[in-house]
Amino acid sequence: MIPLILTLLVVLEPGPAETLQKPVFDYLLSPPIIHLKARPGATVKTEVSIENKGANKLPVNIVTANLGMNLQGHATVARDEDSTFSCRSWLRMPSRSFELAPFGKMVVPISVTVPYSTSGGRYAIVLAHTQKRSSGKQEIVLAAQMGCIIMLETIGRNKMAAGILEMQIEQRREQTDFSVIVENSGDLHFKVKGSIIVSSEGGRIIDRIPLNIKTGTILPLHKRLFRASWKNTTKRKPGIYQAVVLMQVPGVSRSLQMQKIFAID
C-alpha cells in the first residue's frame, strides 16, 4: 500500500522576531525564538522543549534548516546557496528522533560552536517534525512541523550598513499609501523604526505618519518592505506635497532618508 503524504502545516509565516508557530497536532515547540551572543571560538548552550498535549504517543524528528526572510519580513527556509550567514552546521543535539508519551515533554539541549574566523550574525531554524498514519484501504500520512529561530550575534567588530532602495506612493480615493523597501547590506540583523513626514510645497510640515514596522527585523543581505497610509481627512487636501521617509537603524549614525514629491487632485 502506498501512503499518501499530506503536509498540514509548515509554520514559517511570521517575521524573525515574531513567533514561528501555531497549534497543530496537539504539540508545542518552545521557545519560538532564541537569541544568543558568543565570541568567535566559543561554545554556547541553549535548549528547546517539545510538549505533547494530546492523549496519543507522538513520534518526533528534529531537523535543522537555514533561515531566510521574504520581502514581507516572514521567516522562510533558505536554500544552501543563499545561506551565507547560516549557523545550521554549527548546531549539535544529542537527540534528534524520539517518541513523546501522551502529555509528555522532552527537553533537547543544543550547543553552538562558533568558528574563530566568524563575525556578524548567524542564523538557523530548528524544526520539530511529526506525522500520523491513518488506518483504512488508503493509508494517509499527515505531517506537520513547528520551528524555533536561532539568532546568534558574534561579539566583535560587526558591520552595520543599510539603505532605502525605493519609496512608492499610490493615491486612492480616501488615502495615500506609501511603501518603502529597506536593505540590510551589513553582516548583522537589526531592527528599524521610522516614519514619513509630509510637508507642503513651501516646506511646512503637515503630518507625520508612522510606518507599519511590527518587529522591524531585517537579516543580513535581505530586503524588507514597510508600509504606511495617510488617512487624515482634516490635513489631506488637494495640492502638491513632499514626503520624506526617515528610518533609524541601531549602530548607524545617520538616519536613512529618501524624499519624493506627490500630488493630490
FITI-613570 format. One record per residue (C-alpha): residue in three letters; x, y, z. Coordinates in nm, 4 decimals. Example, Ala and Ser with C-alpha at 12.3 -4.5 7.8 and 13.67 -1.06 7.14 Angstrom:
     r          u          v          w
   ALA     1.2300    -0.4500     0.7800
   SER     1.3670    -0.1060     0.7140
REM end
This chain:
     r          u          v          w
   MET     0.0000     0.0000     0.0000
   ILE     0.1452     0.3394    -0.0995
   PRO     0.0949     0.6046     0.1698
   LEU    -0.0496     0.9422     0.0739
   ILE     0.1505     1.2132     0.2490
   LEU    -0.0275     1.5359     0.3426
   THR     0.1704     1.8210     0.4957
   LEU    -0.0649     2.0020     0.7301
   LEU     0.1490     2.2951     0.8286
   VAL     0.4998     2.4259     0.7881
   VAL     0.4759     2.7276     1.0154
   LEU     0.7129     2.9855     0.8750
   GLU     0.4835     3.2822     0.8361
   PRO     0.5823     3.5475     1.0965
   GLY     0.8968     3.7568     1.0873
   PRO     1.2284     3.6538     1.2501
   ALA     1.1478     3.8410     1.5684
   GLU     0.7977     3.7067     1.5905
   THR     0.6604     3.3648     1.6783
   LEU     0.7177     3.0860     1.4285
   GLN     0.4371     2.8548     1.5238
   LYS     0.0668     2.7875     1.5688
   PRO    -0.1034     2.4984     1.7463
   VAL    -0.1183     2.1854     1.5305
   PHE    -0.1194     1.8125     1.6120
   ASP    -0.1599     1.8990     1.9839
   TYR     0.2100     1.9592     2.0384
   LEU     0.4230     2.2632     2.1067
   LEU     0.7847     2.3532     2.0357
   SER     0.9243     2.6327     2.2523
   PRO     1.0651     2.8899     2.2681
   PRO     0.9763     3.0353     1.9261
   ILE     1.2972     3.2425     1.9103
   ILE     1.6380     3.2031     2.0757
   HIS     1.8787     3.4986     2.0883
   LEU     2.2433     3.4121     2.1537
   LYS     2.5695     3.6054     2.1846
   ALA     2.9144     3.4466     2.1652
   ARG     3.2762     3.5309     2.0943
   PRO     3.4484     3.3618     1.7992
   GLY     3.5865     3.0268     1.9159
   ALA     3.3345     2.9923     2.1996
   THR     3.0595     2.7348     2.2512
   VAL     2.7211     2.8474     2.3800
   LYS     2.4432     2.6235     2.5016
   THR     2.0678     2.6530     2.4859
   GLU     1.7674     2.4207     2.4582
   VAL     1.4257     2.3688     2.3057
   SER     1.1373     2.1749     2.4527
   ILE     0.8717     1.9706     2.2749
   GLU     0.5490     1.9065     2.4604
   ASN     0.2835     1.6545     2.3593
   LYS    -0.0540     1.7999     2.4525
   GLY    -0.2510     1.5037     2.3176
   ALA    -0.3577     1.1671     2.4556
   ASN    -0.1660     0.9642     2.1941
   LYS     0.2012     0.8843     2.1517
   LEU     0.3785     1.1247     1.9191
   PRO     0.6905     1.0427     1.7106
   VAL     0.9138     1.3488     1.6695
   ASN     1.2110     1.4109     1.4427
   ILE     1.4287     1.7201     1.4935
   VAL     1.5860     1.8718     1.1824
   THR     1.7684     2.1983     1.1130
   ALA     1.7431     2.4416     0.8239
   ASN     1.8858     2.7706     0.7002
   LEU     1.6894     3.0802     0.7990
   GLY     1.5770     3.3234     0.5315
   MET     1.3287     3.6102     0.5137
   ASN     1.0949     3.7290     0.2416
   LEU     1.0137     4.0882     0.1484
   GLN     0.7218     4.0995     0.3935
   GLY     0.9505     4.0009     0.6820
   HIS     0.8210     3.6446     0.7143
   ALA     1.0690     3.3728     0.8070
   THR     1.1456     3.1189     0.5345
   VAL     1.3637     2.8137     0.4840
   ALA     1.6604     2.9332     0.2764
   ARG     1.8404     2.7292     0.0147
   ASP     2.2010     2.6274     0.0801
   GLU     2.3248     2.8650    -0.1900
   ASP     2.1550     3.1521    -0.0025
   SER     2.2983     3.0580     0.3375
   THR     2.5968     3.2937     0.3686
   PHE     2.5009     3.3753     0.7272
   SER     2.3809     3.0306     0.8341
   CYS     2.4895     2.8579     1.1573
   ARG     2.2975     2.5399     1.0781
   SER     2.6132     2.3279     1.0585
   TRP     2.7293     2.4555     1.3990
   LEU     2.4298     2.3120     1.5892
   ARG     2.4781     1.9931     1.7897
   MET     2.1963     1.7962     1.9559
   PRO     2.2239     1.4599     2.1357
   SER     1.8687     1.3540     2.0470
   ARG     1.7023     1.4115     1.7111
   SER     1.4419     1.1320     1.6961
   PHE     1.2243     1.0166     1.9828
   GLU     0.8674     0.9365     2.0828
   LEU     0.6728     1.1531     2.3234
   ALA     0.4381     0.9818     2.5661
   PRO     0.0839     1.1189     2.5950
   PHE     0.1084     1.4603     2.7619
   GLY     0.4845     1.4086     2.7821
   LYS     0.7641     1.6601     2.7375
   MET     1.1207     1.6372     2.6064
   VAL     1.3946     1.8982     2.6534
   VAL     1.6555     1.8889     2.3758
   PRO     1.9908     2.0547     2.4591
   ILE     2.1601     2.2450     2.1774
   SER     2.5233     2.3536     2.1647
   VAL     2.6566     2.6043     1.9127
   THR     3.0311     2.6270     1.8481
   VAL     3.1373     2.9468     1.6722
   PRO     3.4450     2.9244     1.4448
   TYR     3.7317     3.1638     1.5245
   SER     3.7067     3.3493     1.1940
   THR     3.3387     3.4428     1.2389
   SER     3.1950     3.7950     1.2533
   GLY     2.8442     3.9348     1.2301
   GLY     2.5247     3.7364     1.2820
   ARG     2.4455     3.3743     1.2105
   TYR     2.1002     3.2162     1.1810
   ALA     1.9190     2.8828     1.1636
   ILE     1.5852     2.7137     1.2250
   VAL     1.5248     2.4110     1.4463
   LEU     1.2219     2.2201     1.3152
   ALA     1.0232     1.9604     1.5064
   HIS     0.8622     1.7272     1.2516
   THR     0.5918     1.4749     1.3321
   GLN     0.3421     1.2628     1.1431
   LYS     0.0389     1.0403     1.1994
   ARG    -0.0846     0.7460     0.9962
   SER    -0.4498     0.6672     0.9403
   SER    -0.5906     0.3187     0.9032
   GLY    -0.8051     0.2052     0.6107
   LYS    -0.7819     0.0931     0.2495
   GLN    -0.5773     0.4005     0.1583
   GLU    -0.3101     0.4807     0.4142
   ILE    -0.2786     0.8546     0.4749
   VAL     0.0224     1.0150     0.6413
   LEU    -0.0423     1.3571     0.7960
   ALA     0.2761     1.5570     0.8536
   ALA     0.3382     1.8805     1.0434
   GLN     0.6284     2.0993     1.1509
   MET     0.6949     2.3708     1.4068
   GLY     1.0026     2.5885     1.4098
   CYS     1.2290     2.7725     1.6511
   ILE     1.4502     3.0515     1.5134
   ILE     1.8138     3.0695     1.6278
   MET     1.9641     3.4204     1.6061
   LEU     2.3324     3.4323     1.7020
   GLU     2.5315     3.7549     1.7325
   THR     2.9085     3.7248     1.7446
   ILE     3.0836     3.9640     1.9811
   GLY     3.3332     4.1789     1.7928
   ARG     3.3503     4.4242     1.5067
   ASN     3.0252     4.3779     1.3234
   LYS     2.9337     4.5747     1.0137
   MET     2.6105     4.7736     1.0374
   ALA     2.5040     4.9073     0.6980
   ALA     2.1633     4.9820     0.5487
   GLY     1.9911     5.1847     0.2819
   ILE     1.6485     5.2746     0.1460
   LEU     1.6176     5.1238    -0.2001
   GLU     1.2881     5.2771    -0.3079
   MET     0.9732     5.4576    -0.1981
   GLN     0.6462     5.4213    -0.3874
   ILE     0.3404     5.6443    -0.3440
   GLU    -0.0082     5.5413    -0.4552
   GLN    -0.3163     5.7607    -0.4420
   ARG    -0.6528     5.6174    -0.3530
   ARG    -0.9851     5.7874    -0.3085
   GLU    -0.9614     5.8440     0.0667
   GLN    -0.5950     5.7836     0.1444
   THR    -0.2364     5.7978     0.0214
   ASP    -0.0375     5.4740     0.0516
   PHE     0.3399     5.4645     0.0952
   SER     0.5644     5.1614     0.0510
   VAL     0.9340     5.1657     0.1430
   ILE     1.1960     4.8963     0.0809
   VAL     1.4971     4.8882     0.3156
   GLU     1.8063     4.6749     0.2567
   ASN     2.0455     4.5359     0.5184
   SER     2.3858     4.5369     0.3478
   GLY     2.5784     4.4632     0.6683
   ASP     2.6604     4.1349     0.8414
   LEU     2.4248     4.1537     1.1425
   HIS     2.0468     4.1674     1.1784
   PHE     1.8900     4.4864     1.3087
   LYS     1.5519     4.6363     1.3936
   VAL     1.4468     4.9576     1.2219
   LYS     1.1845     5.2125     1.3127
   GLY     1.0714     5.5106     1.1165
   SER     0.8051     5.7406     0.9829
   ILE     0.7122     5.9526     0.6835
   ILE     0.6995     6.3305     0.7152
   VAL     0.4566     6.5028     0.4792
   SER     0.5296     6.8694     0.4050
   SER     0.3613     7.1339     0.1919
   GLU     0.5161     7.2653    -0.1283
   GLY     0.6546     7.5531     0.0782
   GLY     0.8210     7.3208     0.3312
   ARG     0.5689     7.3423     0.6185
   ILE     0.5267     7.0094     0.7982
   ILE     0.1687     6.8893     0.7534
   ASP     0.1716     6.5459     0.9160
   ARG     0.3912     6.2599     1.0408
   ILE     0.2832     5.9041     0.9520
   PRO     0.4388     5.6090     1.1375
   LEU     0.5499     5.3178     0.9212
   ASN     0.3949     4.9809     0.9923
   ILE     0.7145     4.8379     1.1394
   LYS     0.5929     4.5456     1.3584
   THR     0.9198     4.3840     1.4698
   GLY     1.1234     4.5680     1.2067
   THR     1.3905     4.2958     1.1941
   ILE     1.5958     4.2617     0.8744
   LEU     1.8500     3.9820     0.8259
   PRO     2.1888     4.0489     0.6598
   LEU     2.1763     4.0716     0.2789
   HIS     1.7957     4.0855     0.2895
   LYS     1.5373     4.3481     0.1981
   ARG     1.2123     4.4278     0.3742
   LEU     0.9007     4.6149     0.2732
   PHE     0.7327     4.8633     0.5101
   ARG     0.4018     5.0381     0.4524
   ALA     0.2114     5.3428     0.5755
   SER    -0.1172     5.5106     0.4876
   TRP    -0.2135     5.8765     0.5164
   LYS    -0.5821     5.8947     0.6035
   ASN    -0.6062     6.2243     0.7937
   THR    -0.9061     6.3889     0.6271
   THR    -0.8506     6.7231     0.8037
   LYS    -0.4927     6.7559     0.6744
   ARG    -0.5021     6.5600     0.3491
   LYS    -0.6218     6.8183     0.0940
   PRO    -0.5662     6.8654    -0.2808
   GLY    -0.2206     7.0066    -0.3504
   ILE     0.1493     6.9378    -0.4044
   TYR     0.3353     6.7651    -0.1195
   GLN     0.6790     6.6340    -0.0324
   ALA     0.7139     6.3009     0.1507
   VAL     1.0366     6.2307     0.3400
   VAL     1.0889     5.8850     0.4863
   LEU     1.3182     5.8718     0.7933
   MET     1.4448     5.5347     0.9210
   GLN     1.6592     5.4794     1.2309
   VAL     1.8985     5.1833     1.2378
   PRO     2.0918     5.0926     1.5561
   GLY     2.4651     5.1349     1.5008
   VAL     2.4185     5.3648     1.2003
   SER     2.4923     5.7269     1.2980
   ARG     2.2692     5.8969     1.0419
   SER     1.9028     5.8321     0.9758
   LEU     1.8210     5.6756     0.6404
   GLN     1.6344     5.9234     0.4203
   MET     1.4535     5.9386     0.0891
   GLN     1.2156     6.2015    -0.0432
   LYS     0.9565     6.2220    -0.3152
   ILE     0.7102     6.4793    -0.4490
   PHE     0.3467     6.3799    -0.4952
   ALA     0.0171     6.5467    -0.5760
   ILE    -0.3408     6.5036    -0.4573
   ASP    -0.6062     6.6117    -0.7074
REM end
